[in-house]
Amino acid sequence: MTIEQTVEIPVTRRIFLDLPQNLPPGKARIEVRVIPAAEVPPLSLMDLYGSCAGEDTLEAYFERKRADKMLEAERFNPRFNEPDA
């Protein structure tokens, strides 16, 4: 049996196969050949410029991490909430 299908390859490079119901279960040999539909020119750094516009900043990331550490300390460190002597 030969099954041929054209698929769009996502950035994750993961595809899933739905096999026909009349295919018997058990061991089988599967062959996958990838034949690119078109050659894609390589990206330059300038092609990527601005591609992360509107994304989170590094400072905002570190601020969230600091807040997470404070919450963790309050929750799991019993001495955190003790008054200073």
C-alpha beads as a LAMMPS data file, in Angstrom:
LAMMPS data file: protein, C-alpha beads

85 atoms
84 bonds

1 atom types
1 bond types

-500.0 500.0 xlo xhi
-500.0 500.0 ylo yhi
-500.0 500.0 zlo zhi

Masses

1 110.0

Atoms # bond

1 1 1 0.000 0.000 0.000
2 1 1 1.365 3.453 -0.898
3 1 1 0.088 6.571 0.859
4 1 1 1.190 9.931 -0.460
5 1 1 0.242 13.289 1.013
6 1 1 1.547 16.838 0.789
7 1 1 1.869 18.436 4.234
8 1 1 2.887 21.791 5.702
9 1 1 5.873 21.250 8.015
10 1 1 5.483 23.416 11.154
11 1 1 8.398 25.074 12.969
12 1 1 8.251 22.273 15.538
13 1 1 8.965 19.888 12.668
14 1 1 6.433 17.423 14.069
15 1 1 3.768 15.824 11.952
16 1 1 1.218 13.170 12.854
17 1 1 -0.059 10.438 10.606
18 1 1 -3.646 9.224 10.430
19 1 1 -3.564 5.829 8.805
20 1 1 -6.494 4.309 6.909
21 1 1 -8.880 2.101 8.894
22 1 1 -8.398 -0.797 6.467
23 1 1 -4.693 -0.994 7.352
24 1 1 -4.204 -4.039 9.571
25 1 1 -2.613 -3.442 12.992
26 1 1 0.782 -4.964 13.700
27 1 1 4.326 -4.465 12.539
28 1 1 4.861 -2.486 9.370
29 1 1 7.702 -0.783 7.576
30 1 1 7.145 2.954 7.128
31 1 1 9.224 5.025 4.747
32 1 1 9.267 8.819 4.907
33 1 1 10.919 10.820 2.154
34 1 1 11.013 14.602 2.440
35 1 1 11.143 16.413 -0.863
36 1 1 11.107 20.197 -0.334
37 1 1 8.427 21.938 -2.376
38 1 1 10.662 24.962 -2.958
39 1 1 14.095 26.060 -1.892
40 1 1 13.918 28.734 0.786
41 1 1 16.705 31.334 0.814
42 1 1 18.617 31.541 4.127
43 1 1 17.667 34.311 6.565
44 1 1 20.066 37.087 7.404
45 1 1 20.184 38.885 10.754
46 1 1 18.451 41.875 9.197
47 1 1 15.505 39.633 8.252
48 1 1 15.032 38.947 11.968
49 1 1 15.273 42.601 13.054
50 1 1 12.097 43.624 14.838
51 1 1 10.680 40.098 14.857
52 1 1 10.381 40.245 18.664
53 1 1 8.745 43.651 18.773
54 1 1 6.263 43.837 21.597
55 1 1 7.757 40.817 23.342
56 1 1 8.742 40.846 26.984
57 1 1 11.931 42.627 28.037
58 1 1 14.735 41.020 29.981
59 1 1 14.155 43.421 32.885
60 1 1 10.466 42.431 33.086
61 1 1 11.507 38.773 33.121
62 1 1 13.921 39.350 36.022
63 1 1 11.280 41.342 37.909
64 1 1 8.864 38.399 37.653
65 1 1 11.617 36.052 38.845
66 1 1 12.331 38.281 41.868
67 1 1 8.624 38.346 42.735
68 1 1 8.473 34.539 42.418
69 1 1 11.464 34.180 44.770
70 1 1 9.805 36.457 47.343
71 1 1 6.582 34.437 47.230
72 1 1 8.584 31.241 47.552
73 1 1 10.489 32.595 50.547
74 1 1 7.263 33.708 52.254
75 1 1 5.643 30.343 51.712
76 1 1 8.466 27.895 52.414
77 1 1 10.858 29.713 54.764
78 1 1 9.331 29.812 58.272
79 1 1 11.892 32.381 59.449
80 1 1 11.056 34.824 56.649
81 1 1 8.091 36.390 58.487
82 1 1 9.721 36.533 61.944
83 1 1 10.223 40.059 63.297
84 1 1 13.812 41.265 63.564
85 1 1 15.202 40.989 67.096

Bonds

1 1 1 2
2 1 2 3
3 1 3 4
4 1 4 5
5 1 5 6
6 1 6 7
7 1 7 8
8 1 8 9
9 1 9 10
10 1 10 11
11 1 11 12
12 1 12 13
13 1 13 14
14 1 14 15
15 1 15 16
16 1 16 17
17 1 17 18
18 1 18 19
19 1 19 20
20 1 20 21
21 1 21 22
22 1 22 23
23 1 23 24
24 1 24 25
25 1 25 26
26 1 26 27
27 1 27 28
28 1 28 29
29 1 29 30
30 1 30 31
31 1 31 32
32 1 32 33
33 1 33 34
34 1 34 35
35 1 35 36
36 1 36 37
37 1 37 38
38 1 38 39
39 1 39 40
40 1 40 41
41 1 41 42
42 1 42 43
43 1 43 44
44 1 44 45
45 1 45 46
46 1 46 47
47 1 47 48
48 1 48 49
49 1 49 50
50 1 50 51
51 1 51 52
52 1 52 53
53 1 53 54
54 1 54 55
55 1 55 56
56 1 56 57
57 1 57 58
58 1 58 59
59 1 59 60
60 1 60 61
61 1 61 62
62 1 62 63
63 1 63 64
64 1 64 65
65 1 65 66
66 1 66 67
67 1 67 68
68 1 68 69
69 1 69 70
70 1 70 71
71 1 71 72
72 1 72 73
73 1 73 74
74 1 74 75
75 1 75 76
76 1 76 77
77 1 77 78
78 1 78 79
79 1 79 80
80 1 80 81
81 1 81 82
82 1 82 83
83 1 83 84
84 1 84 85
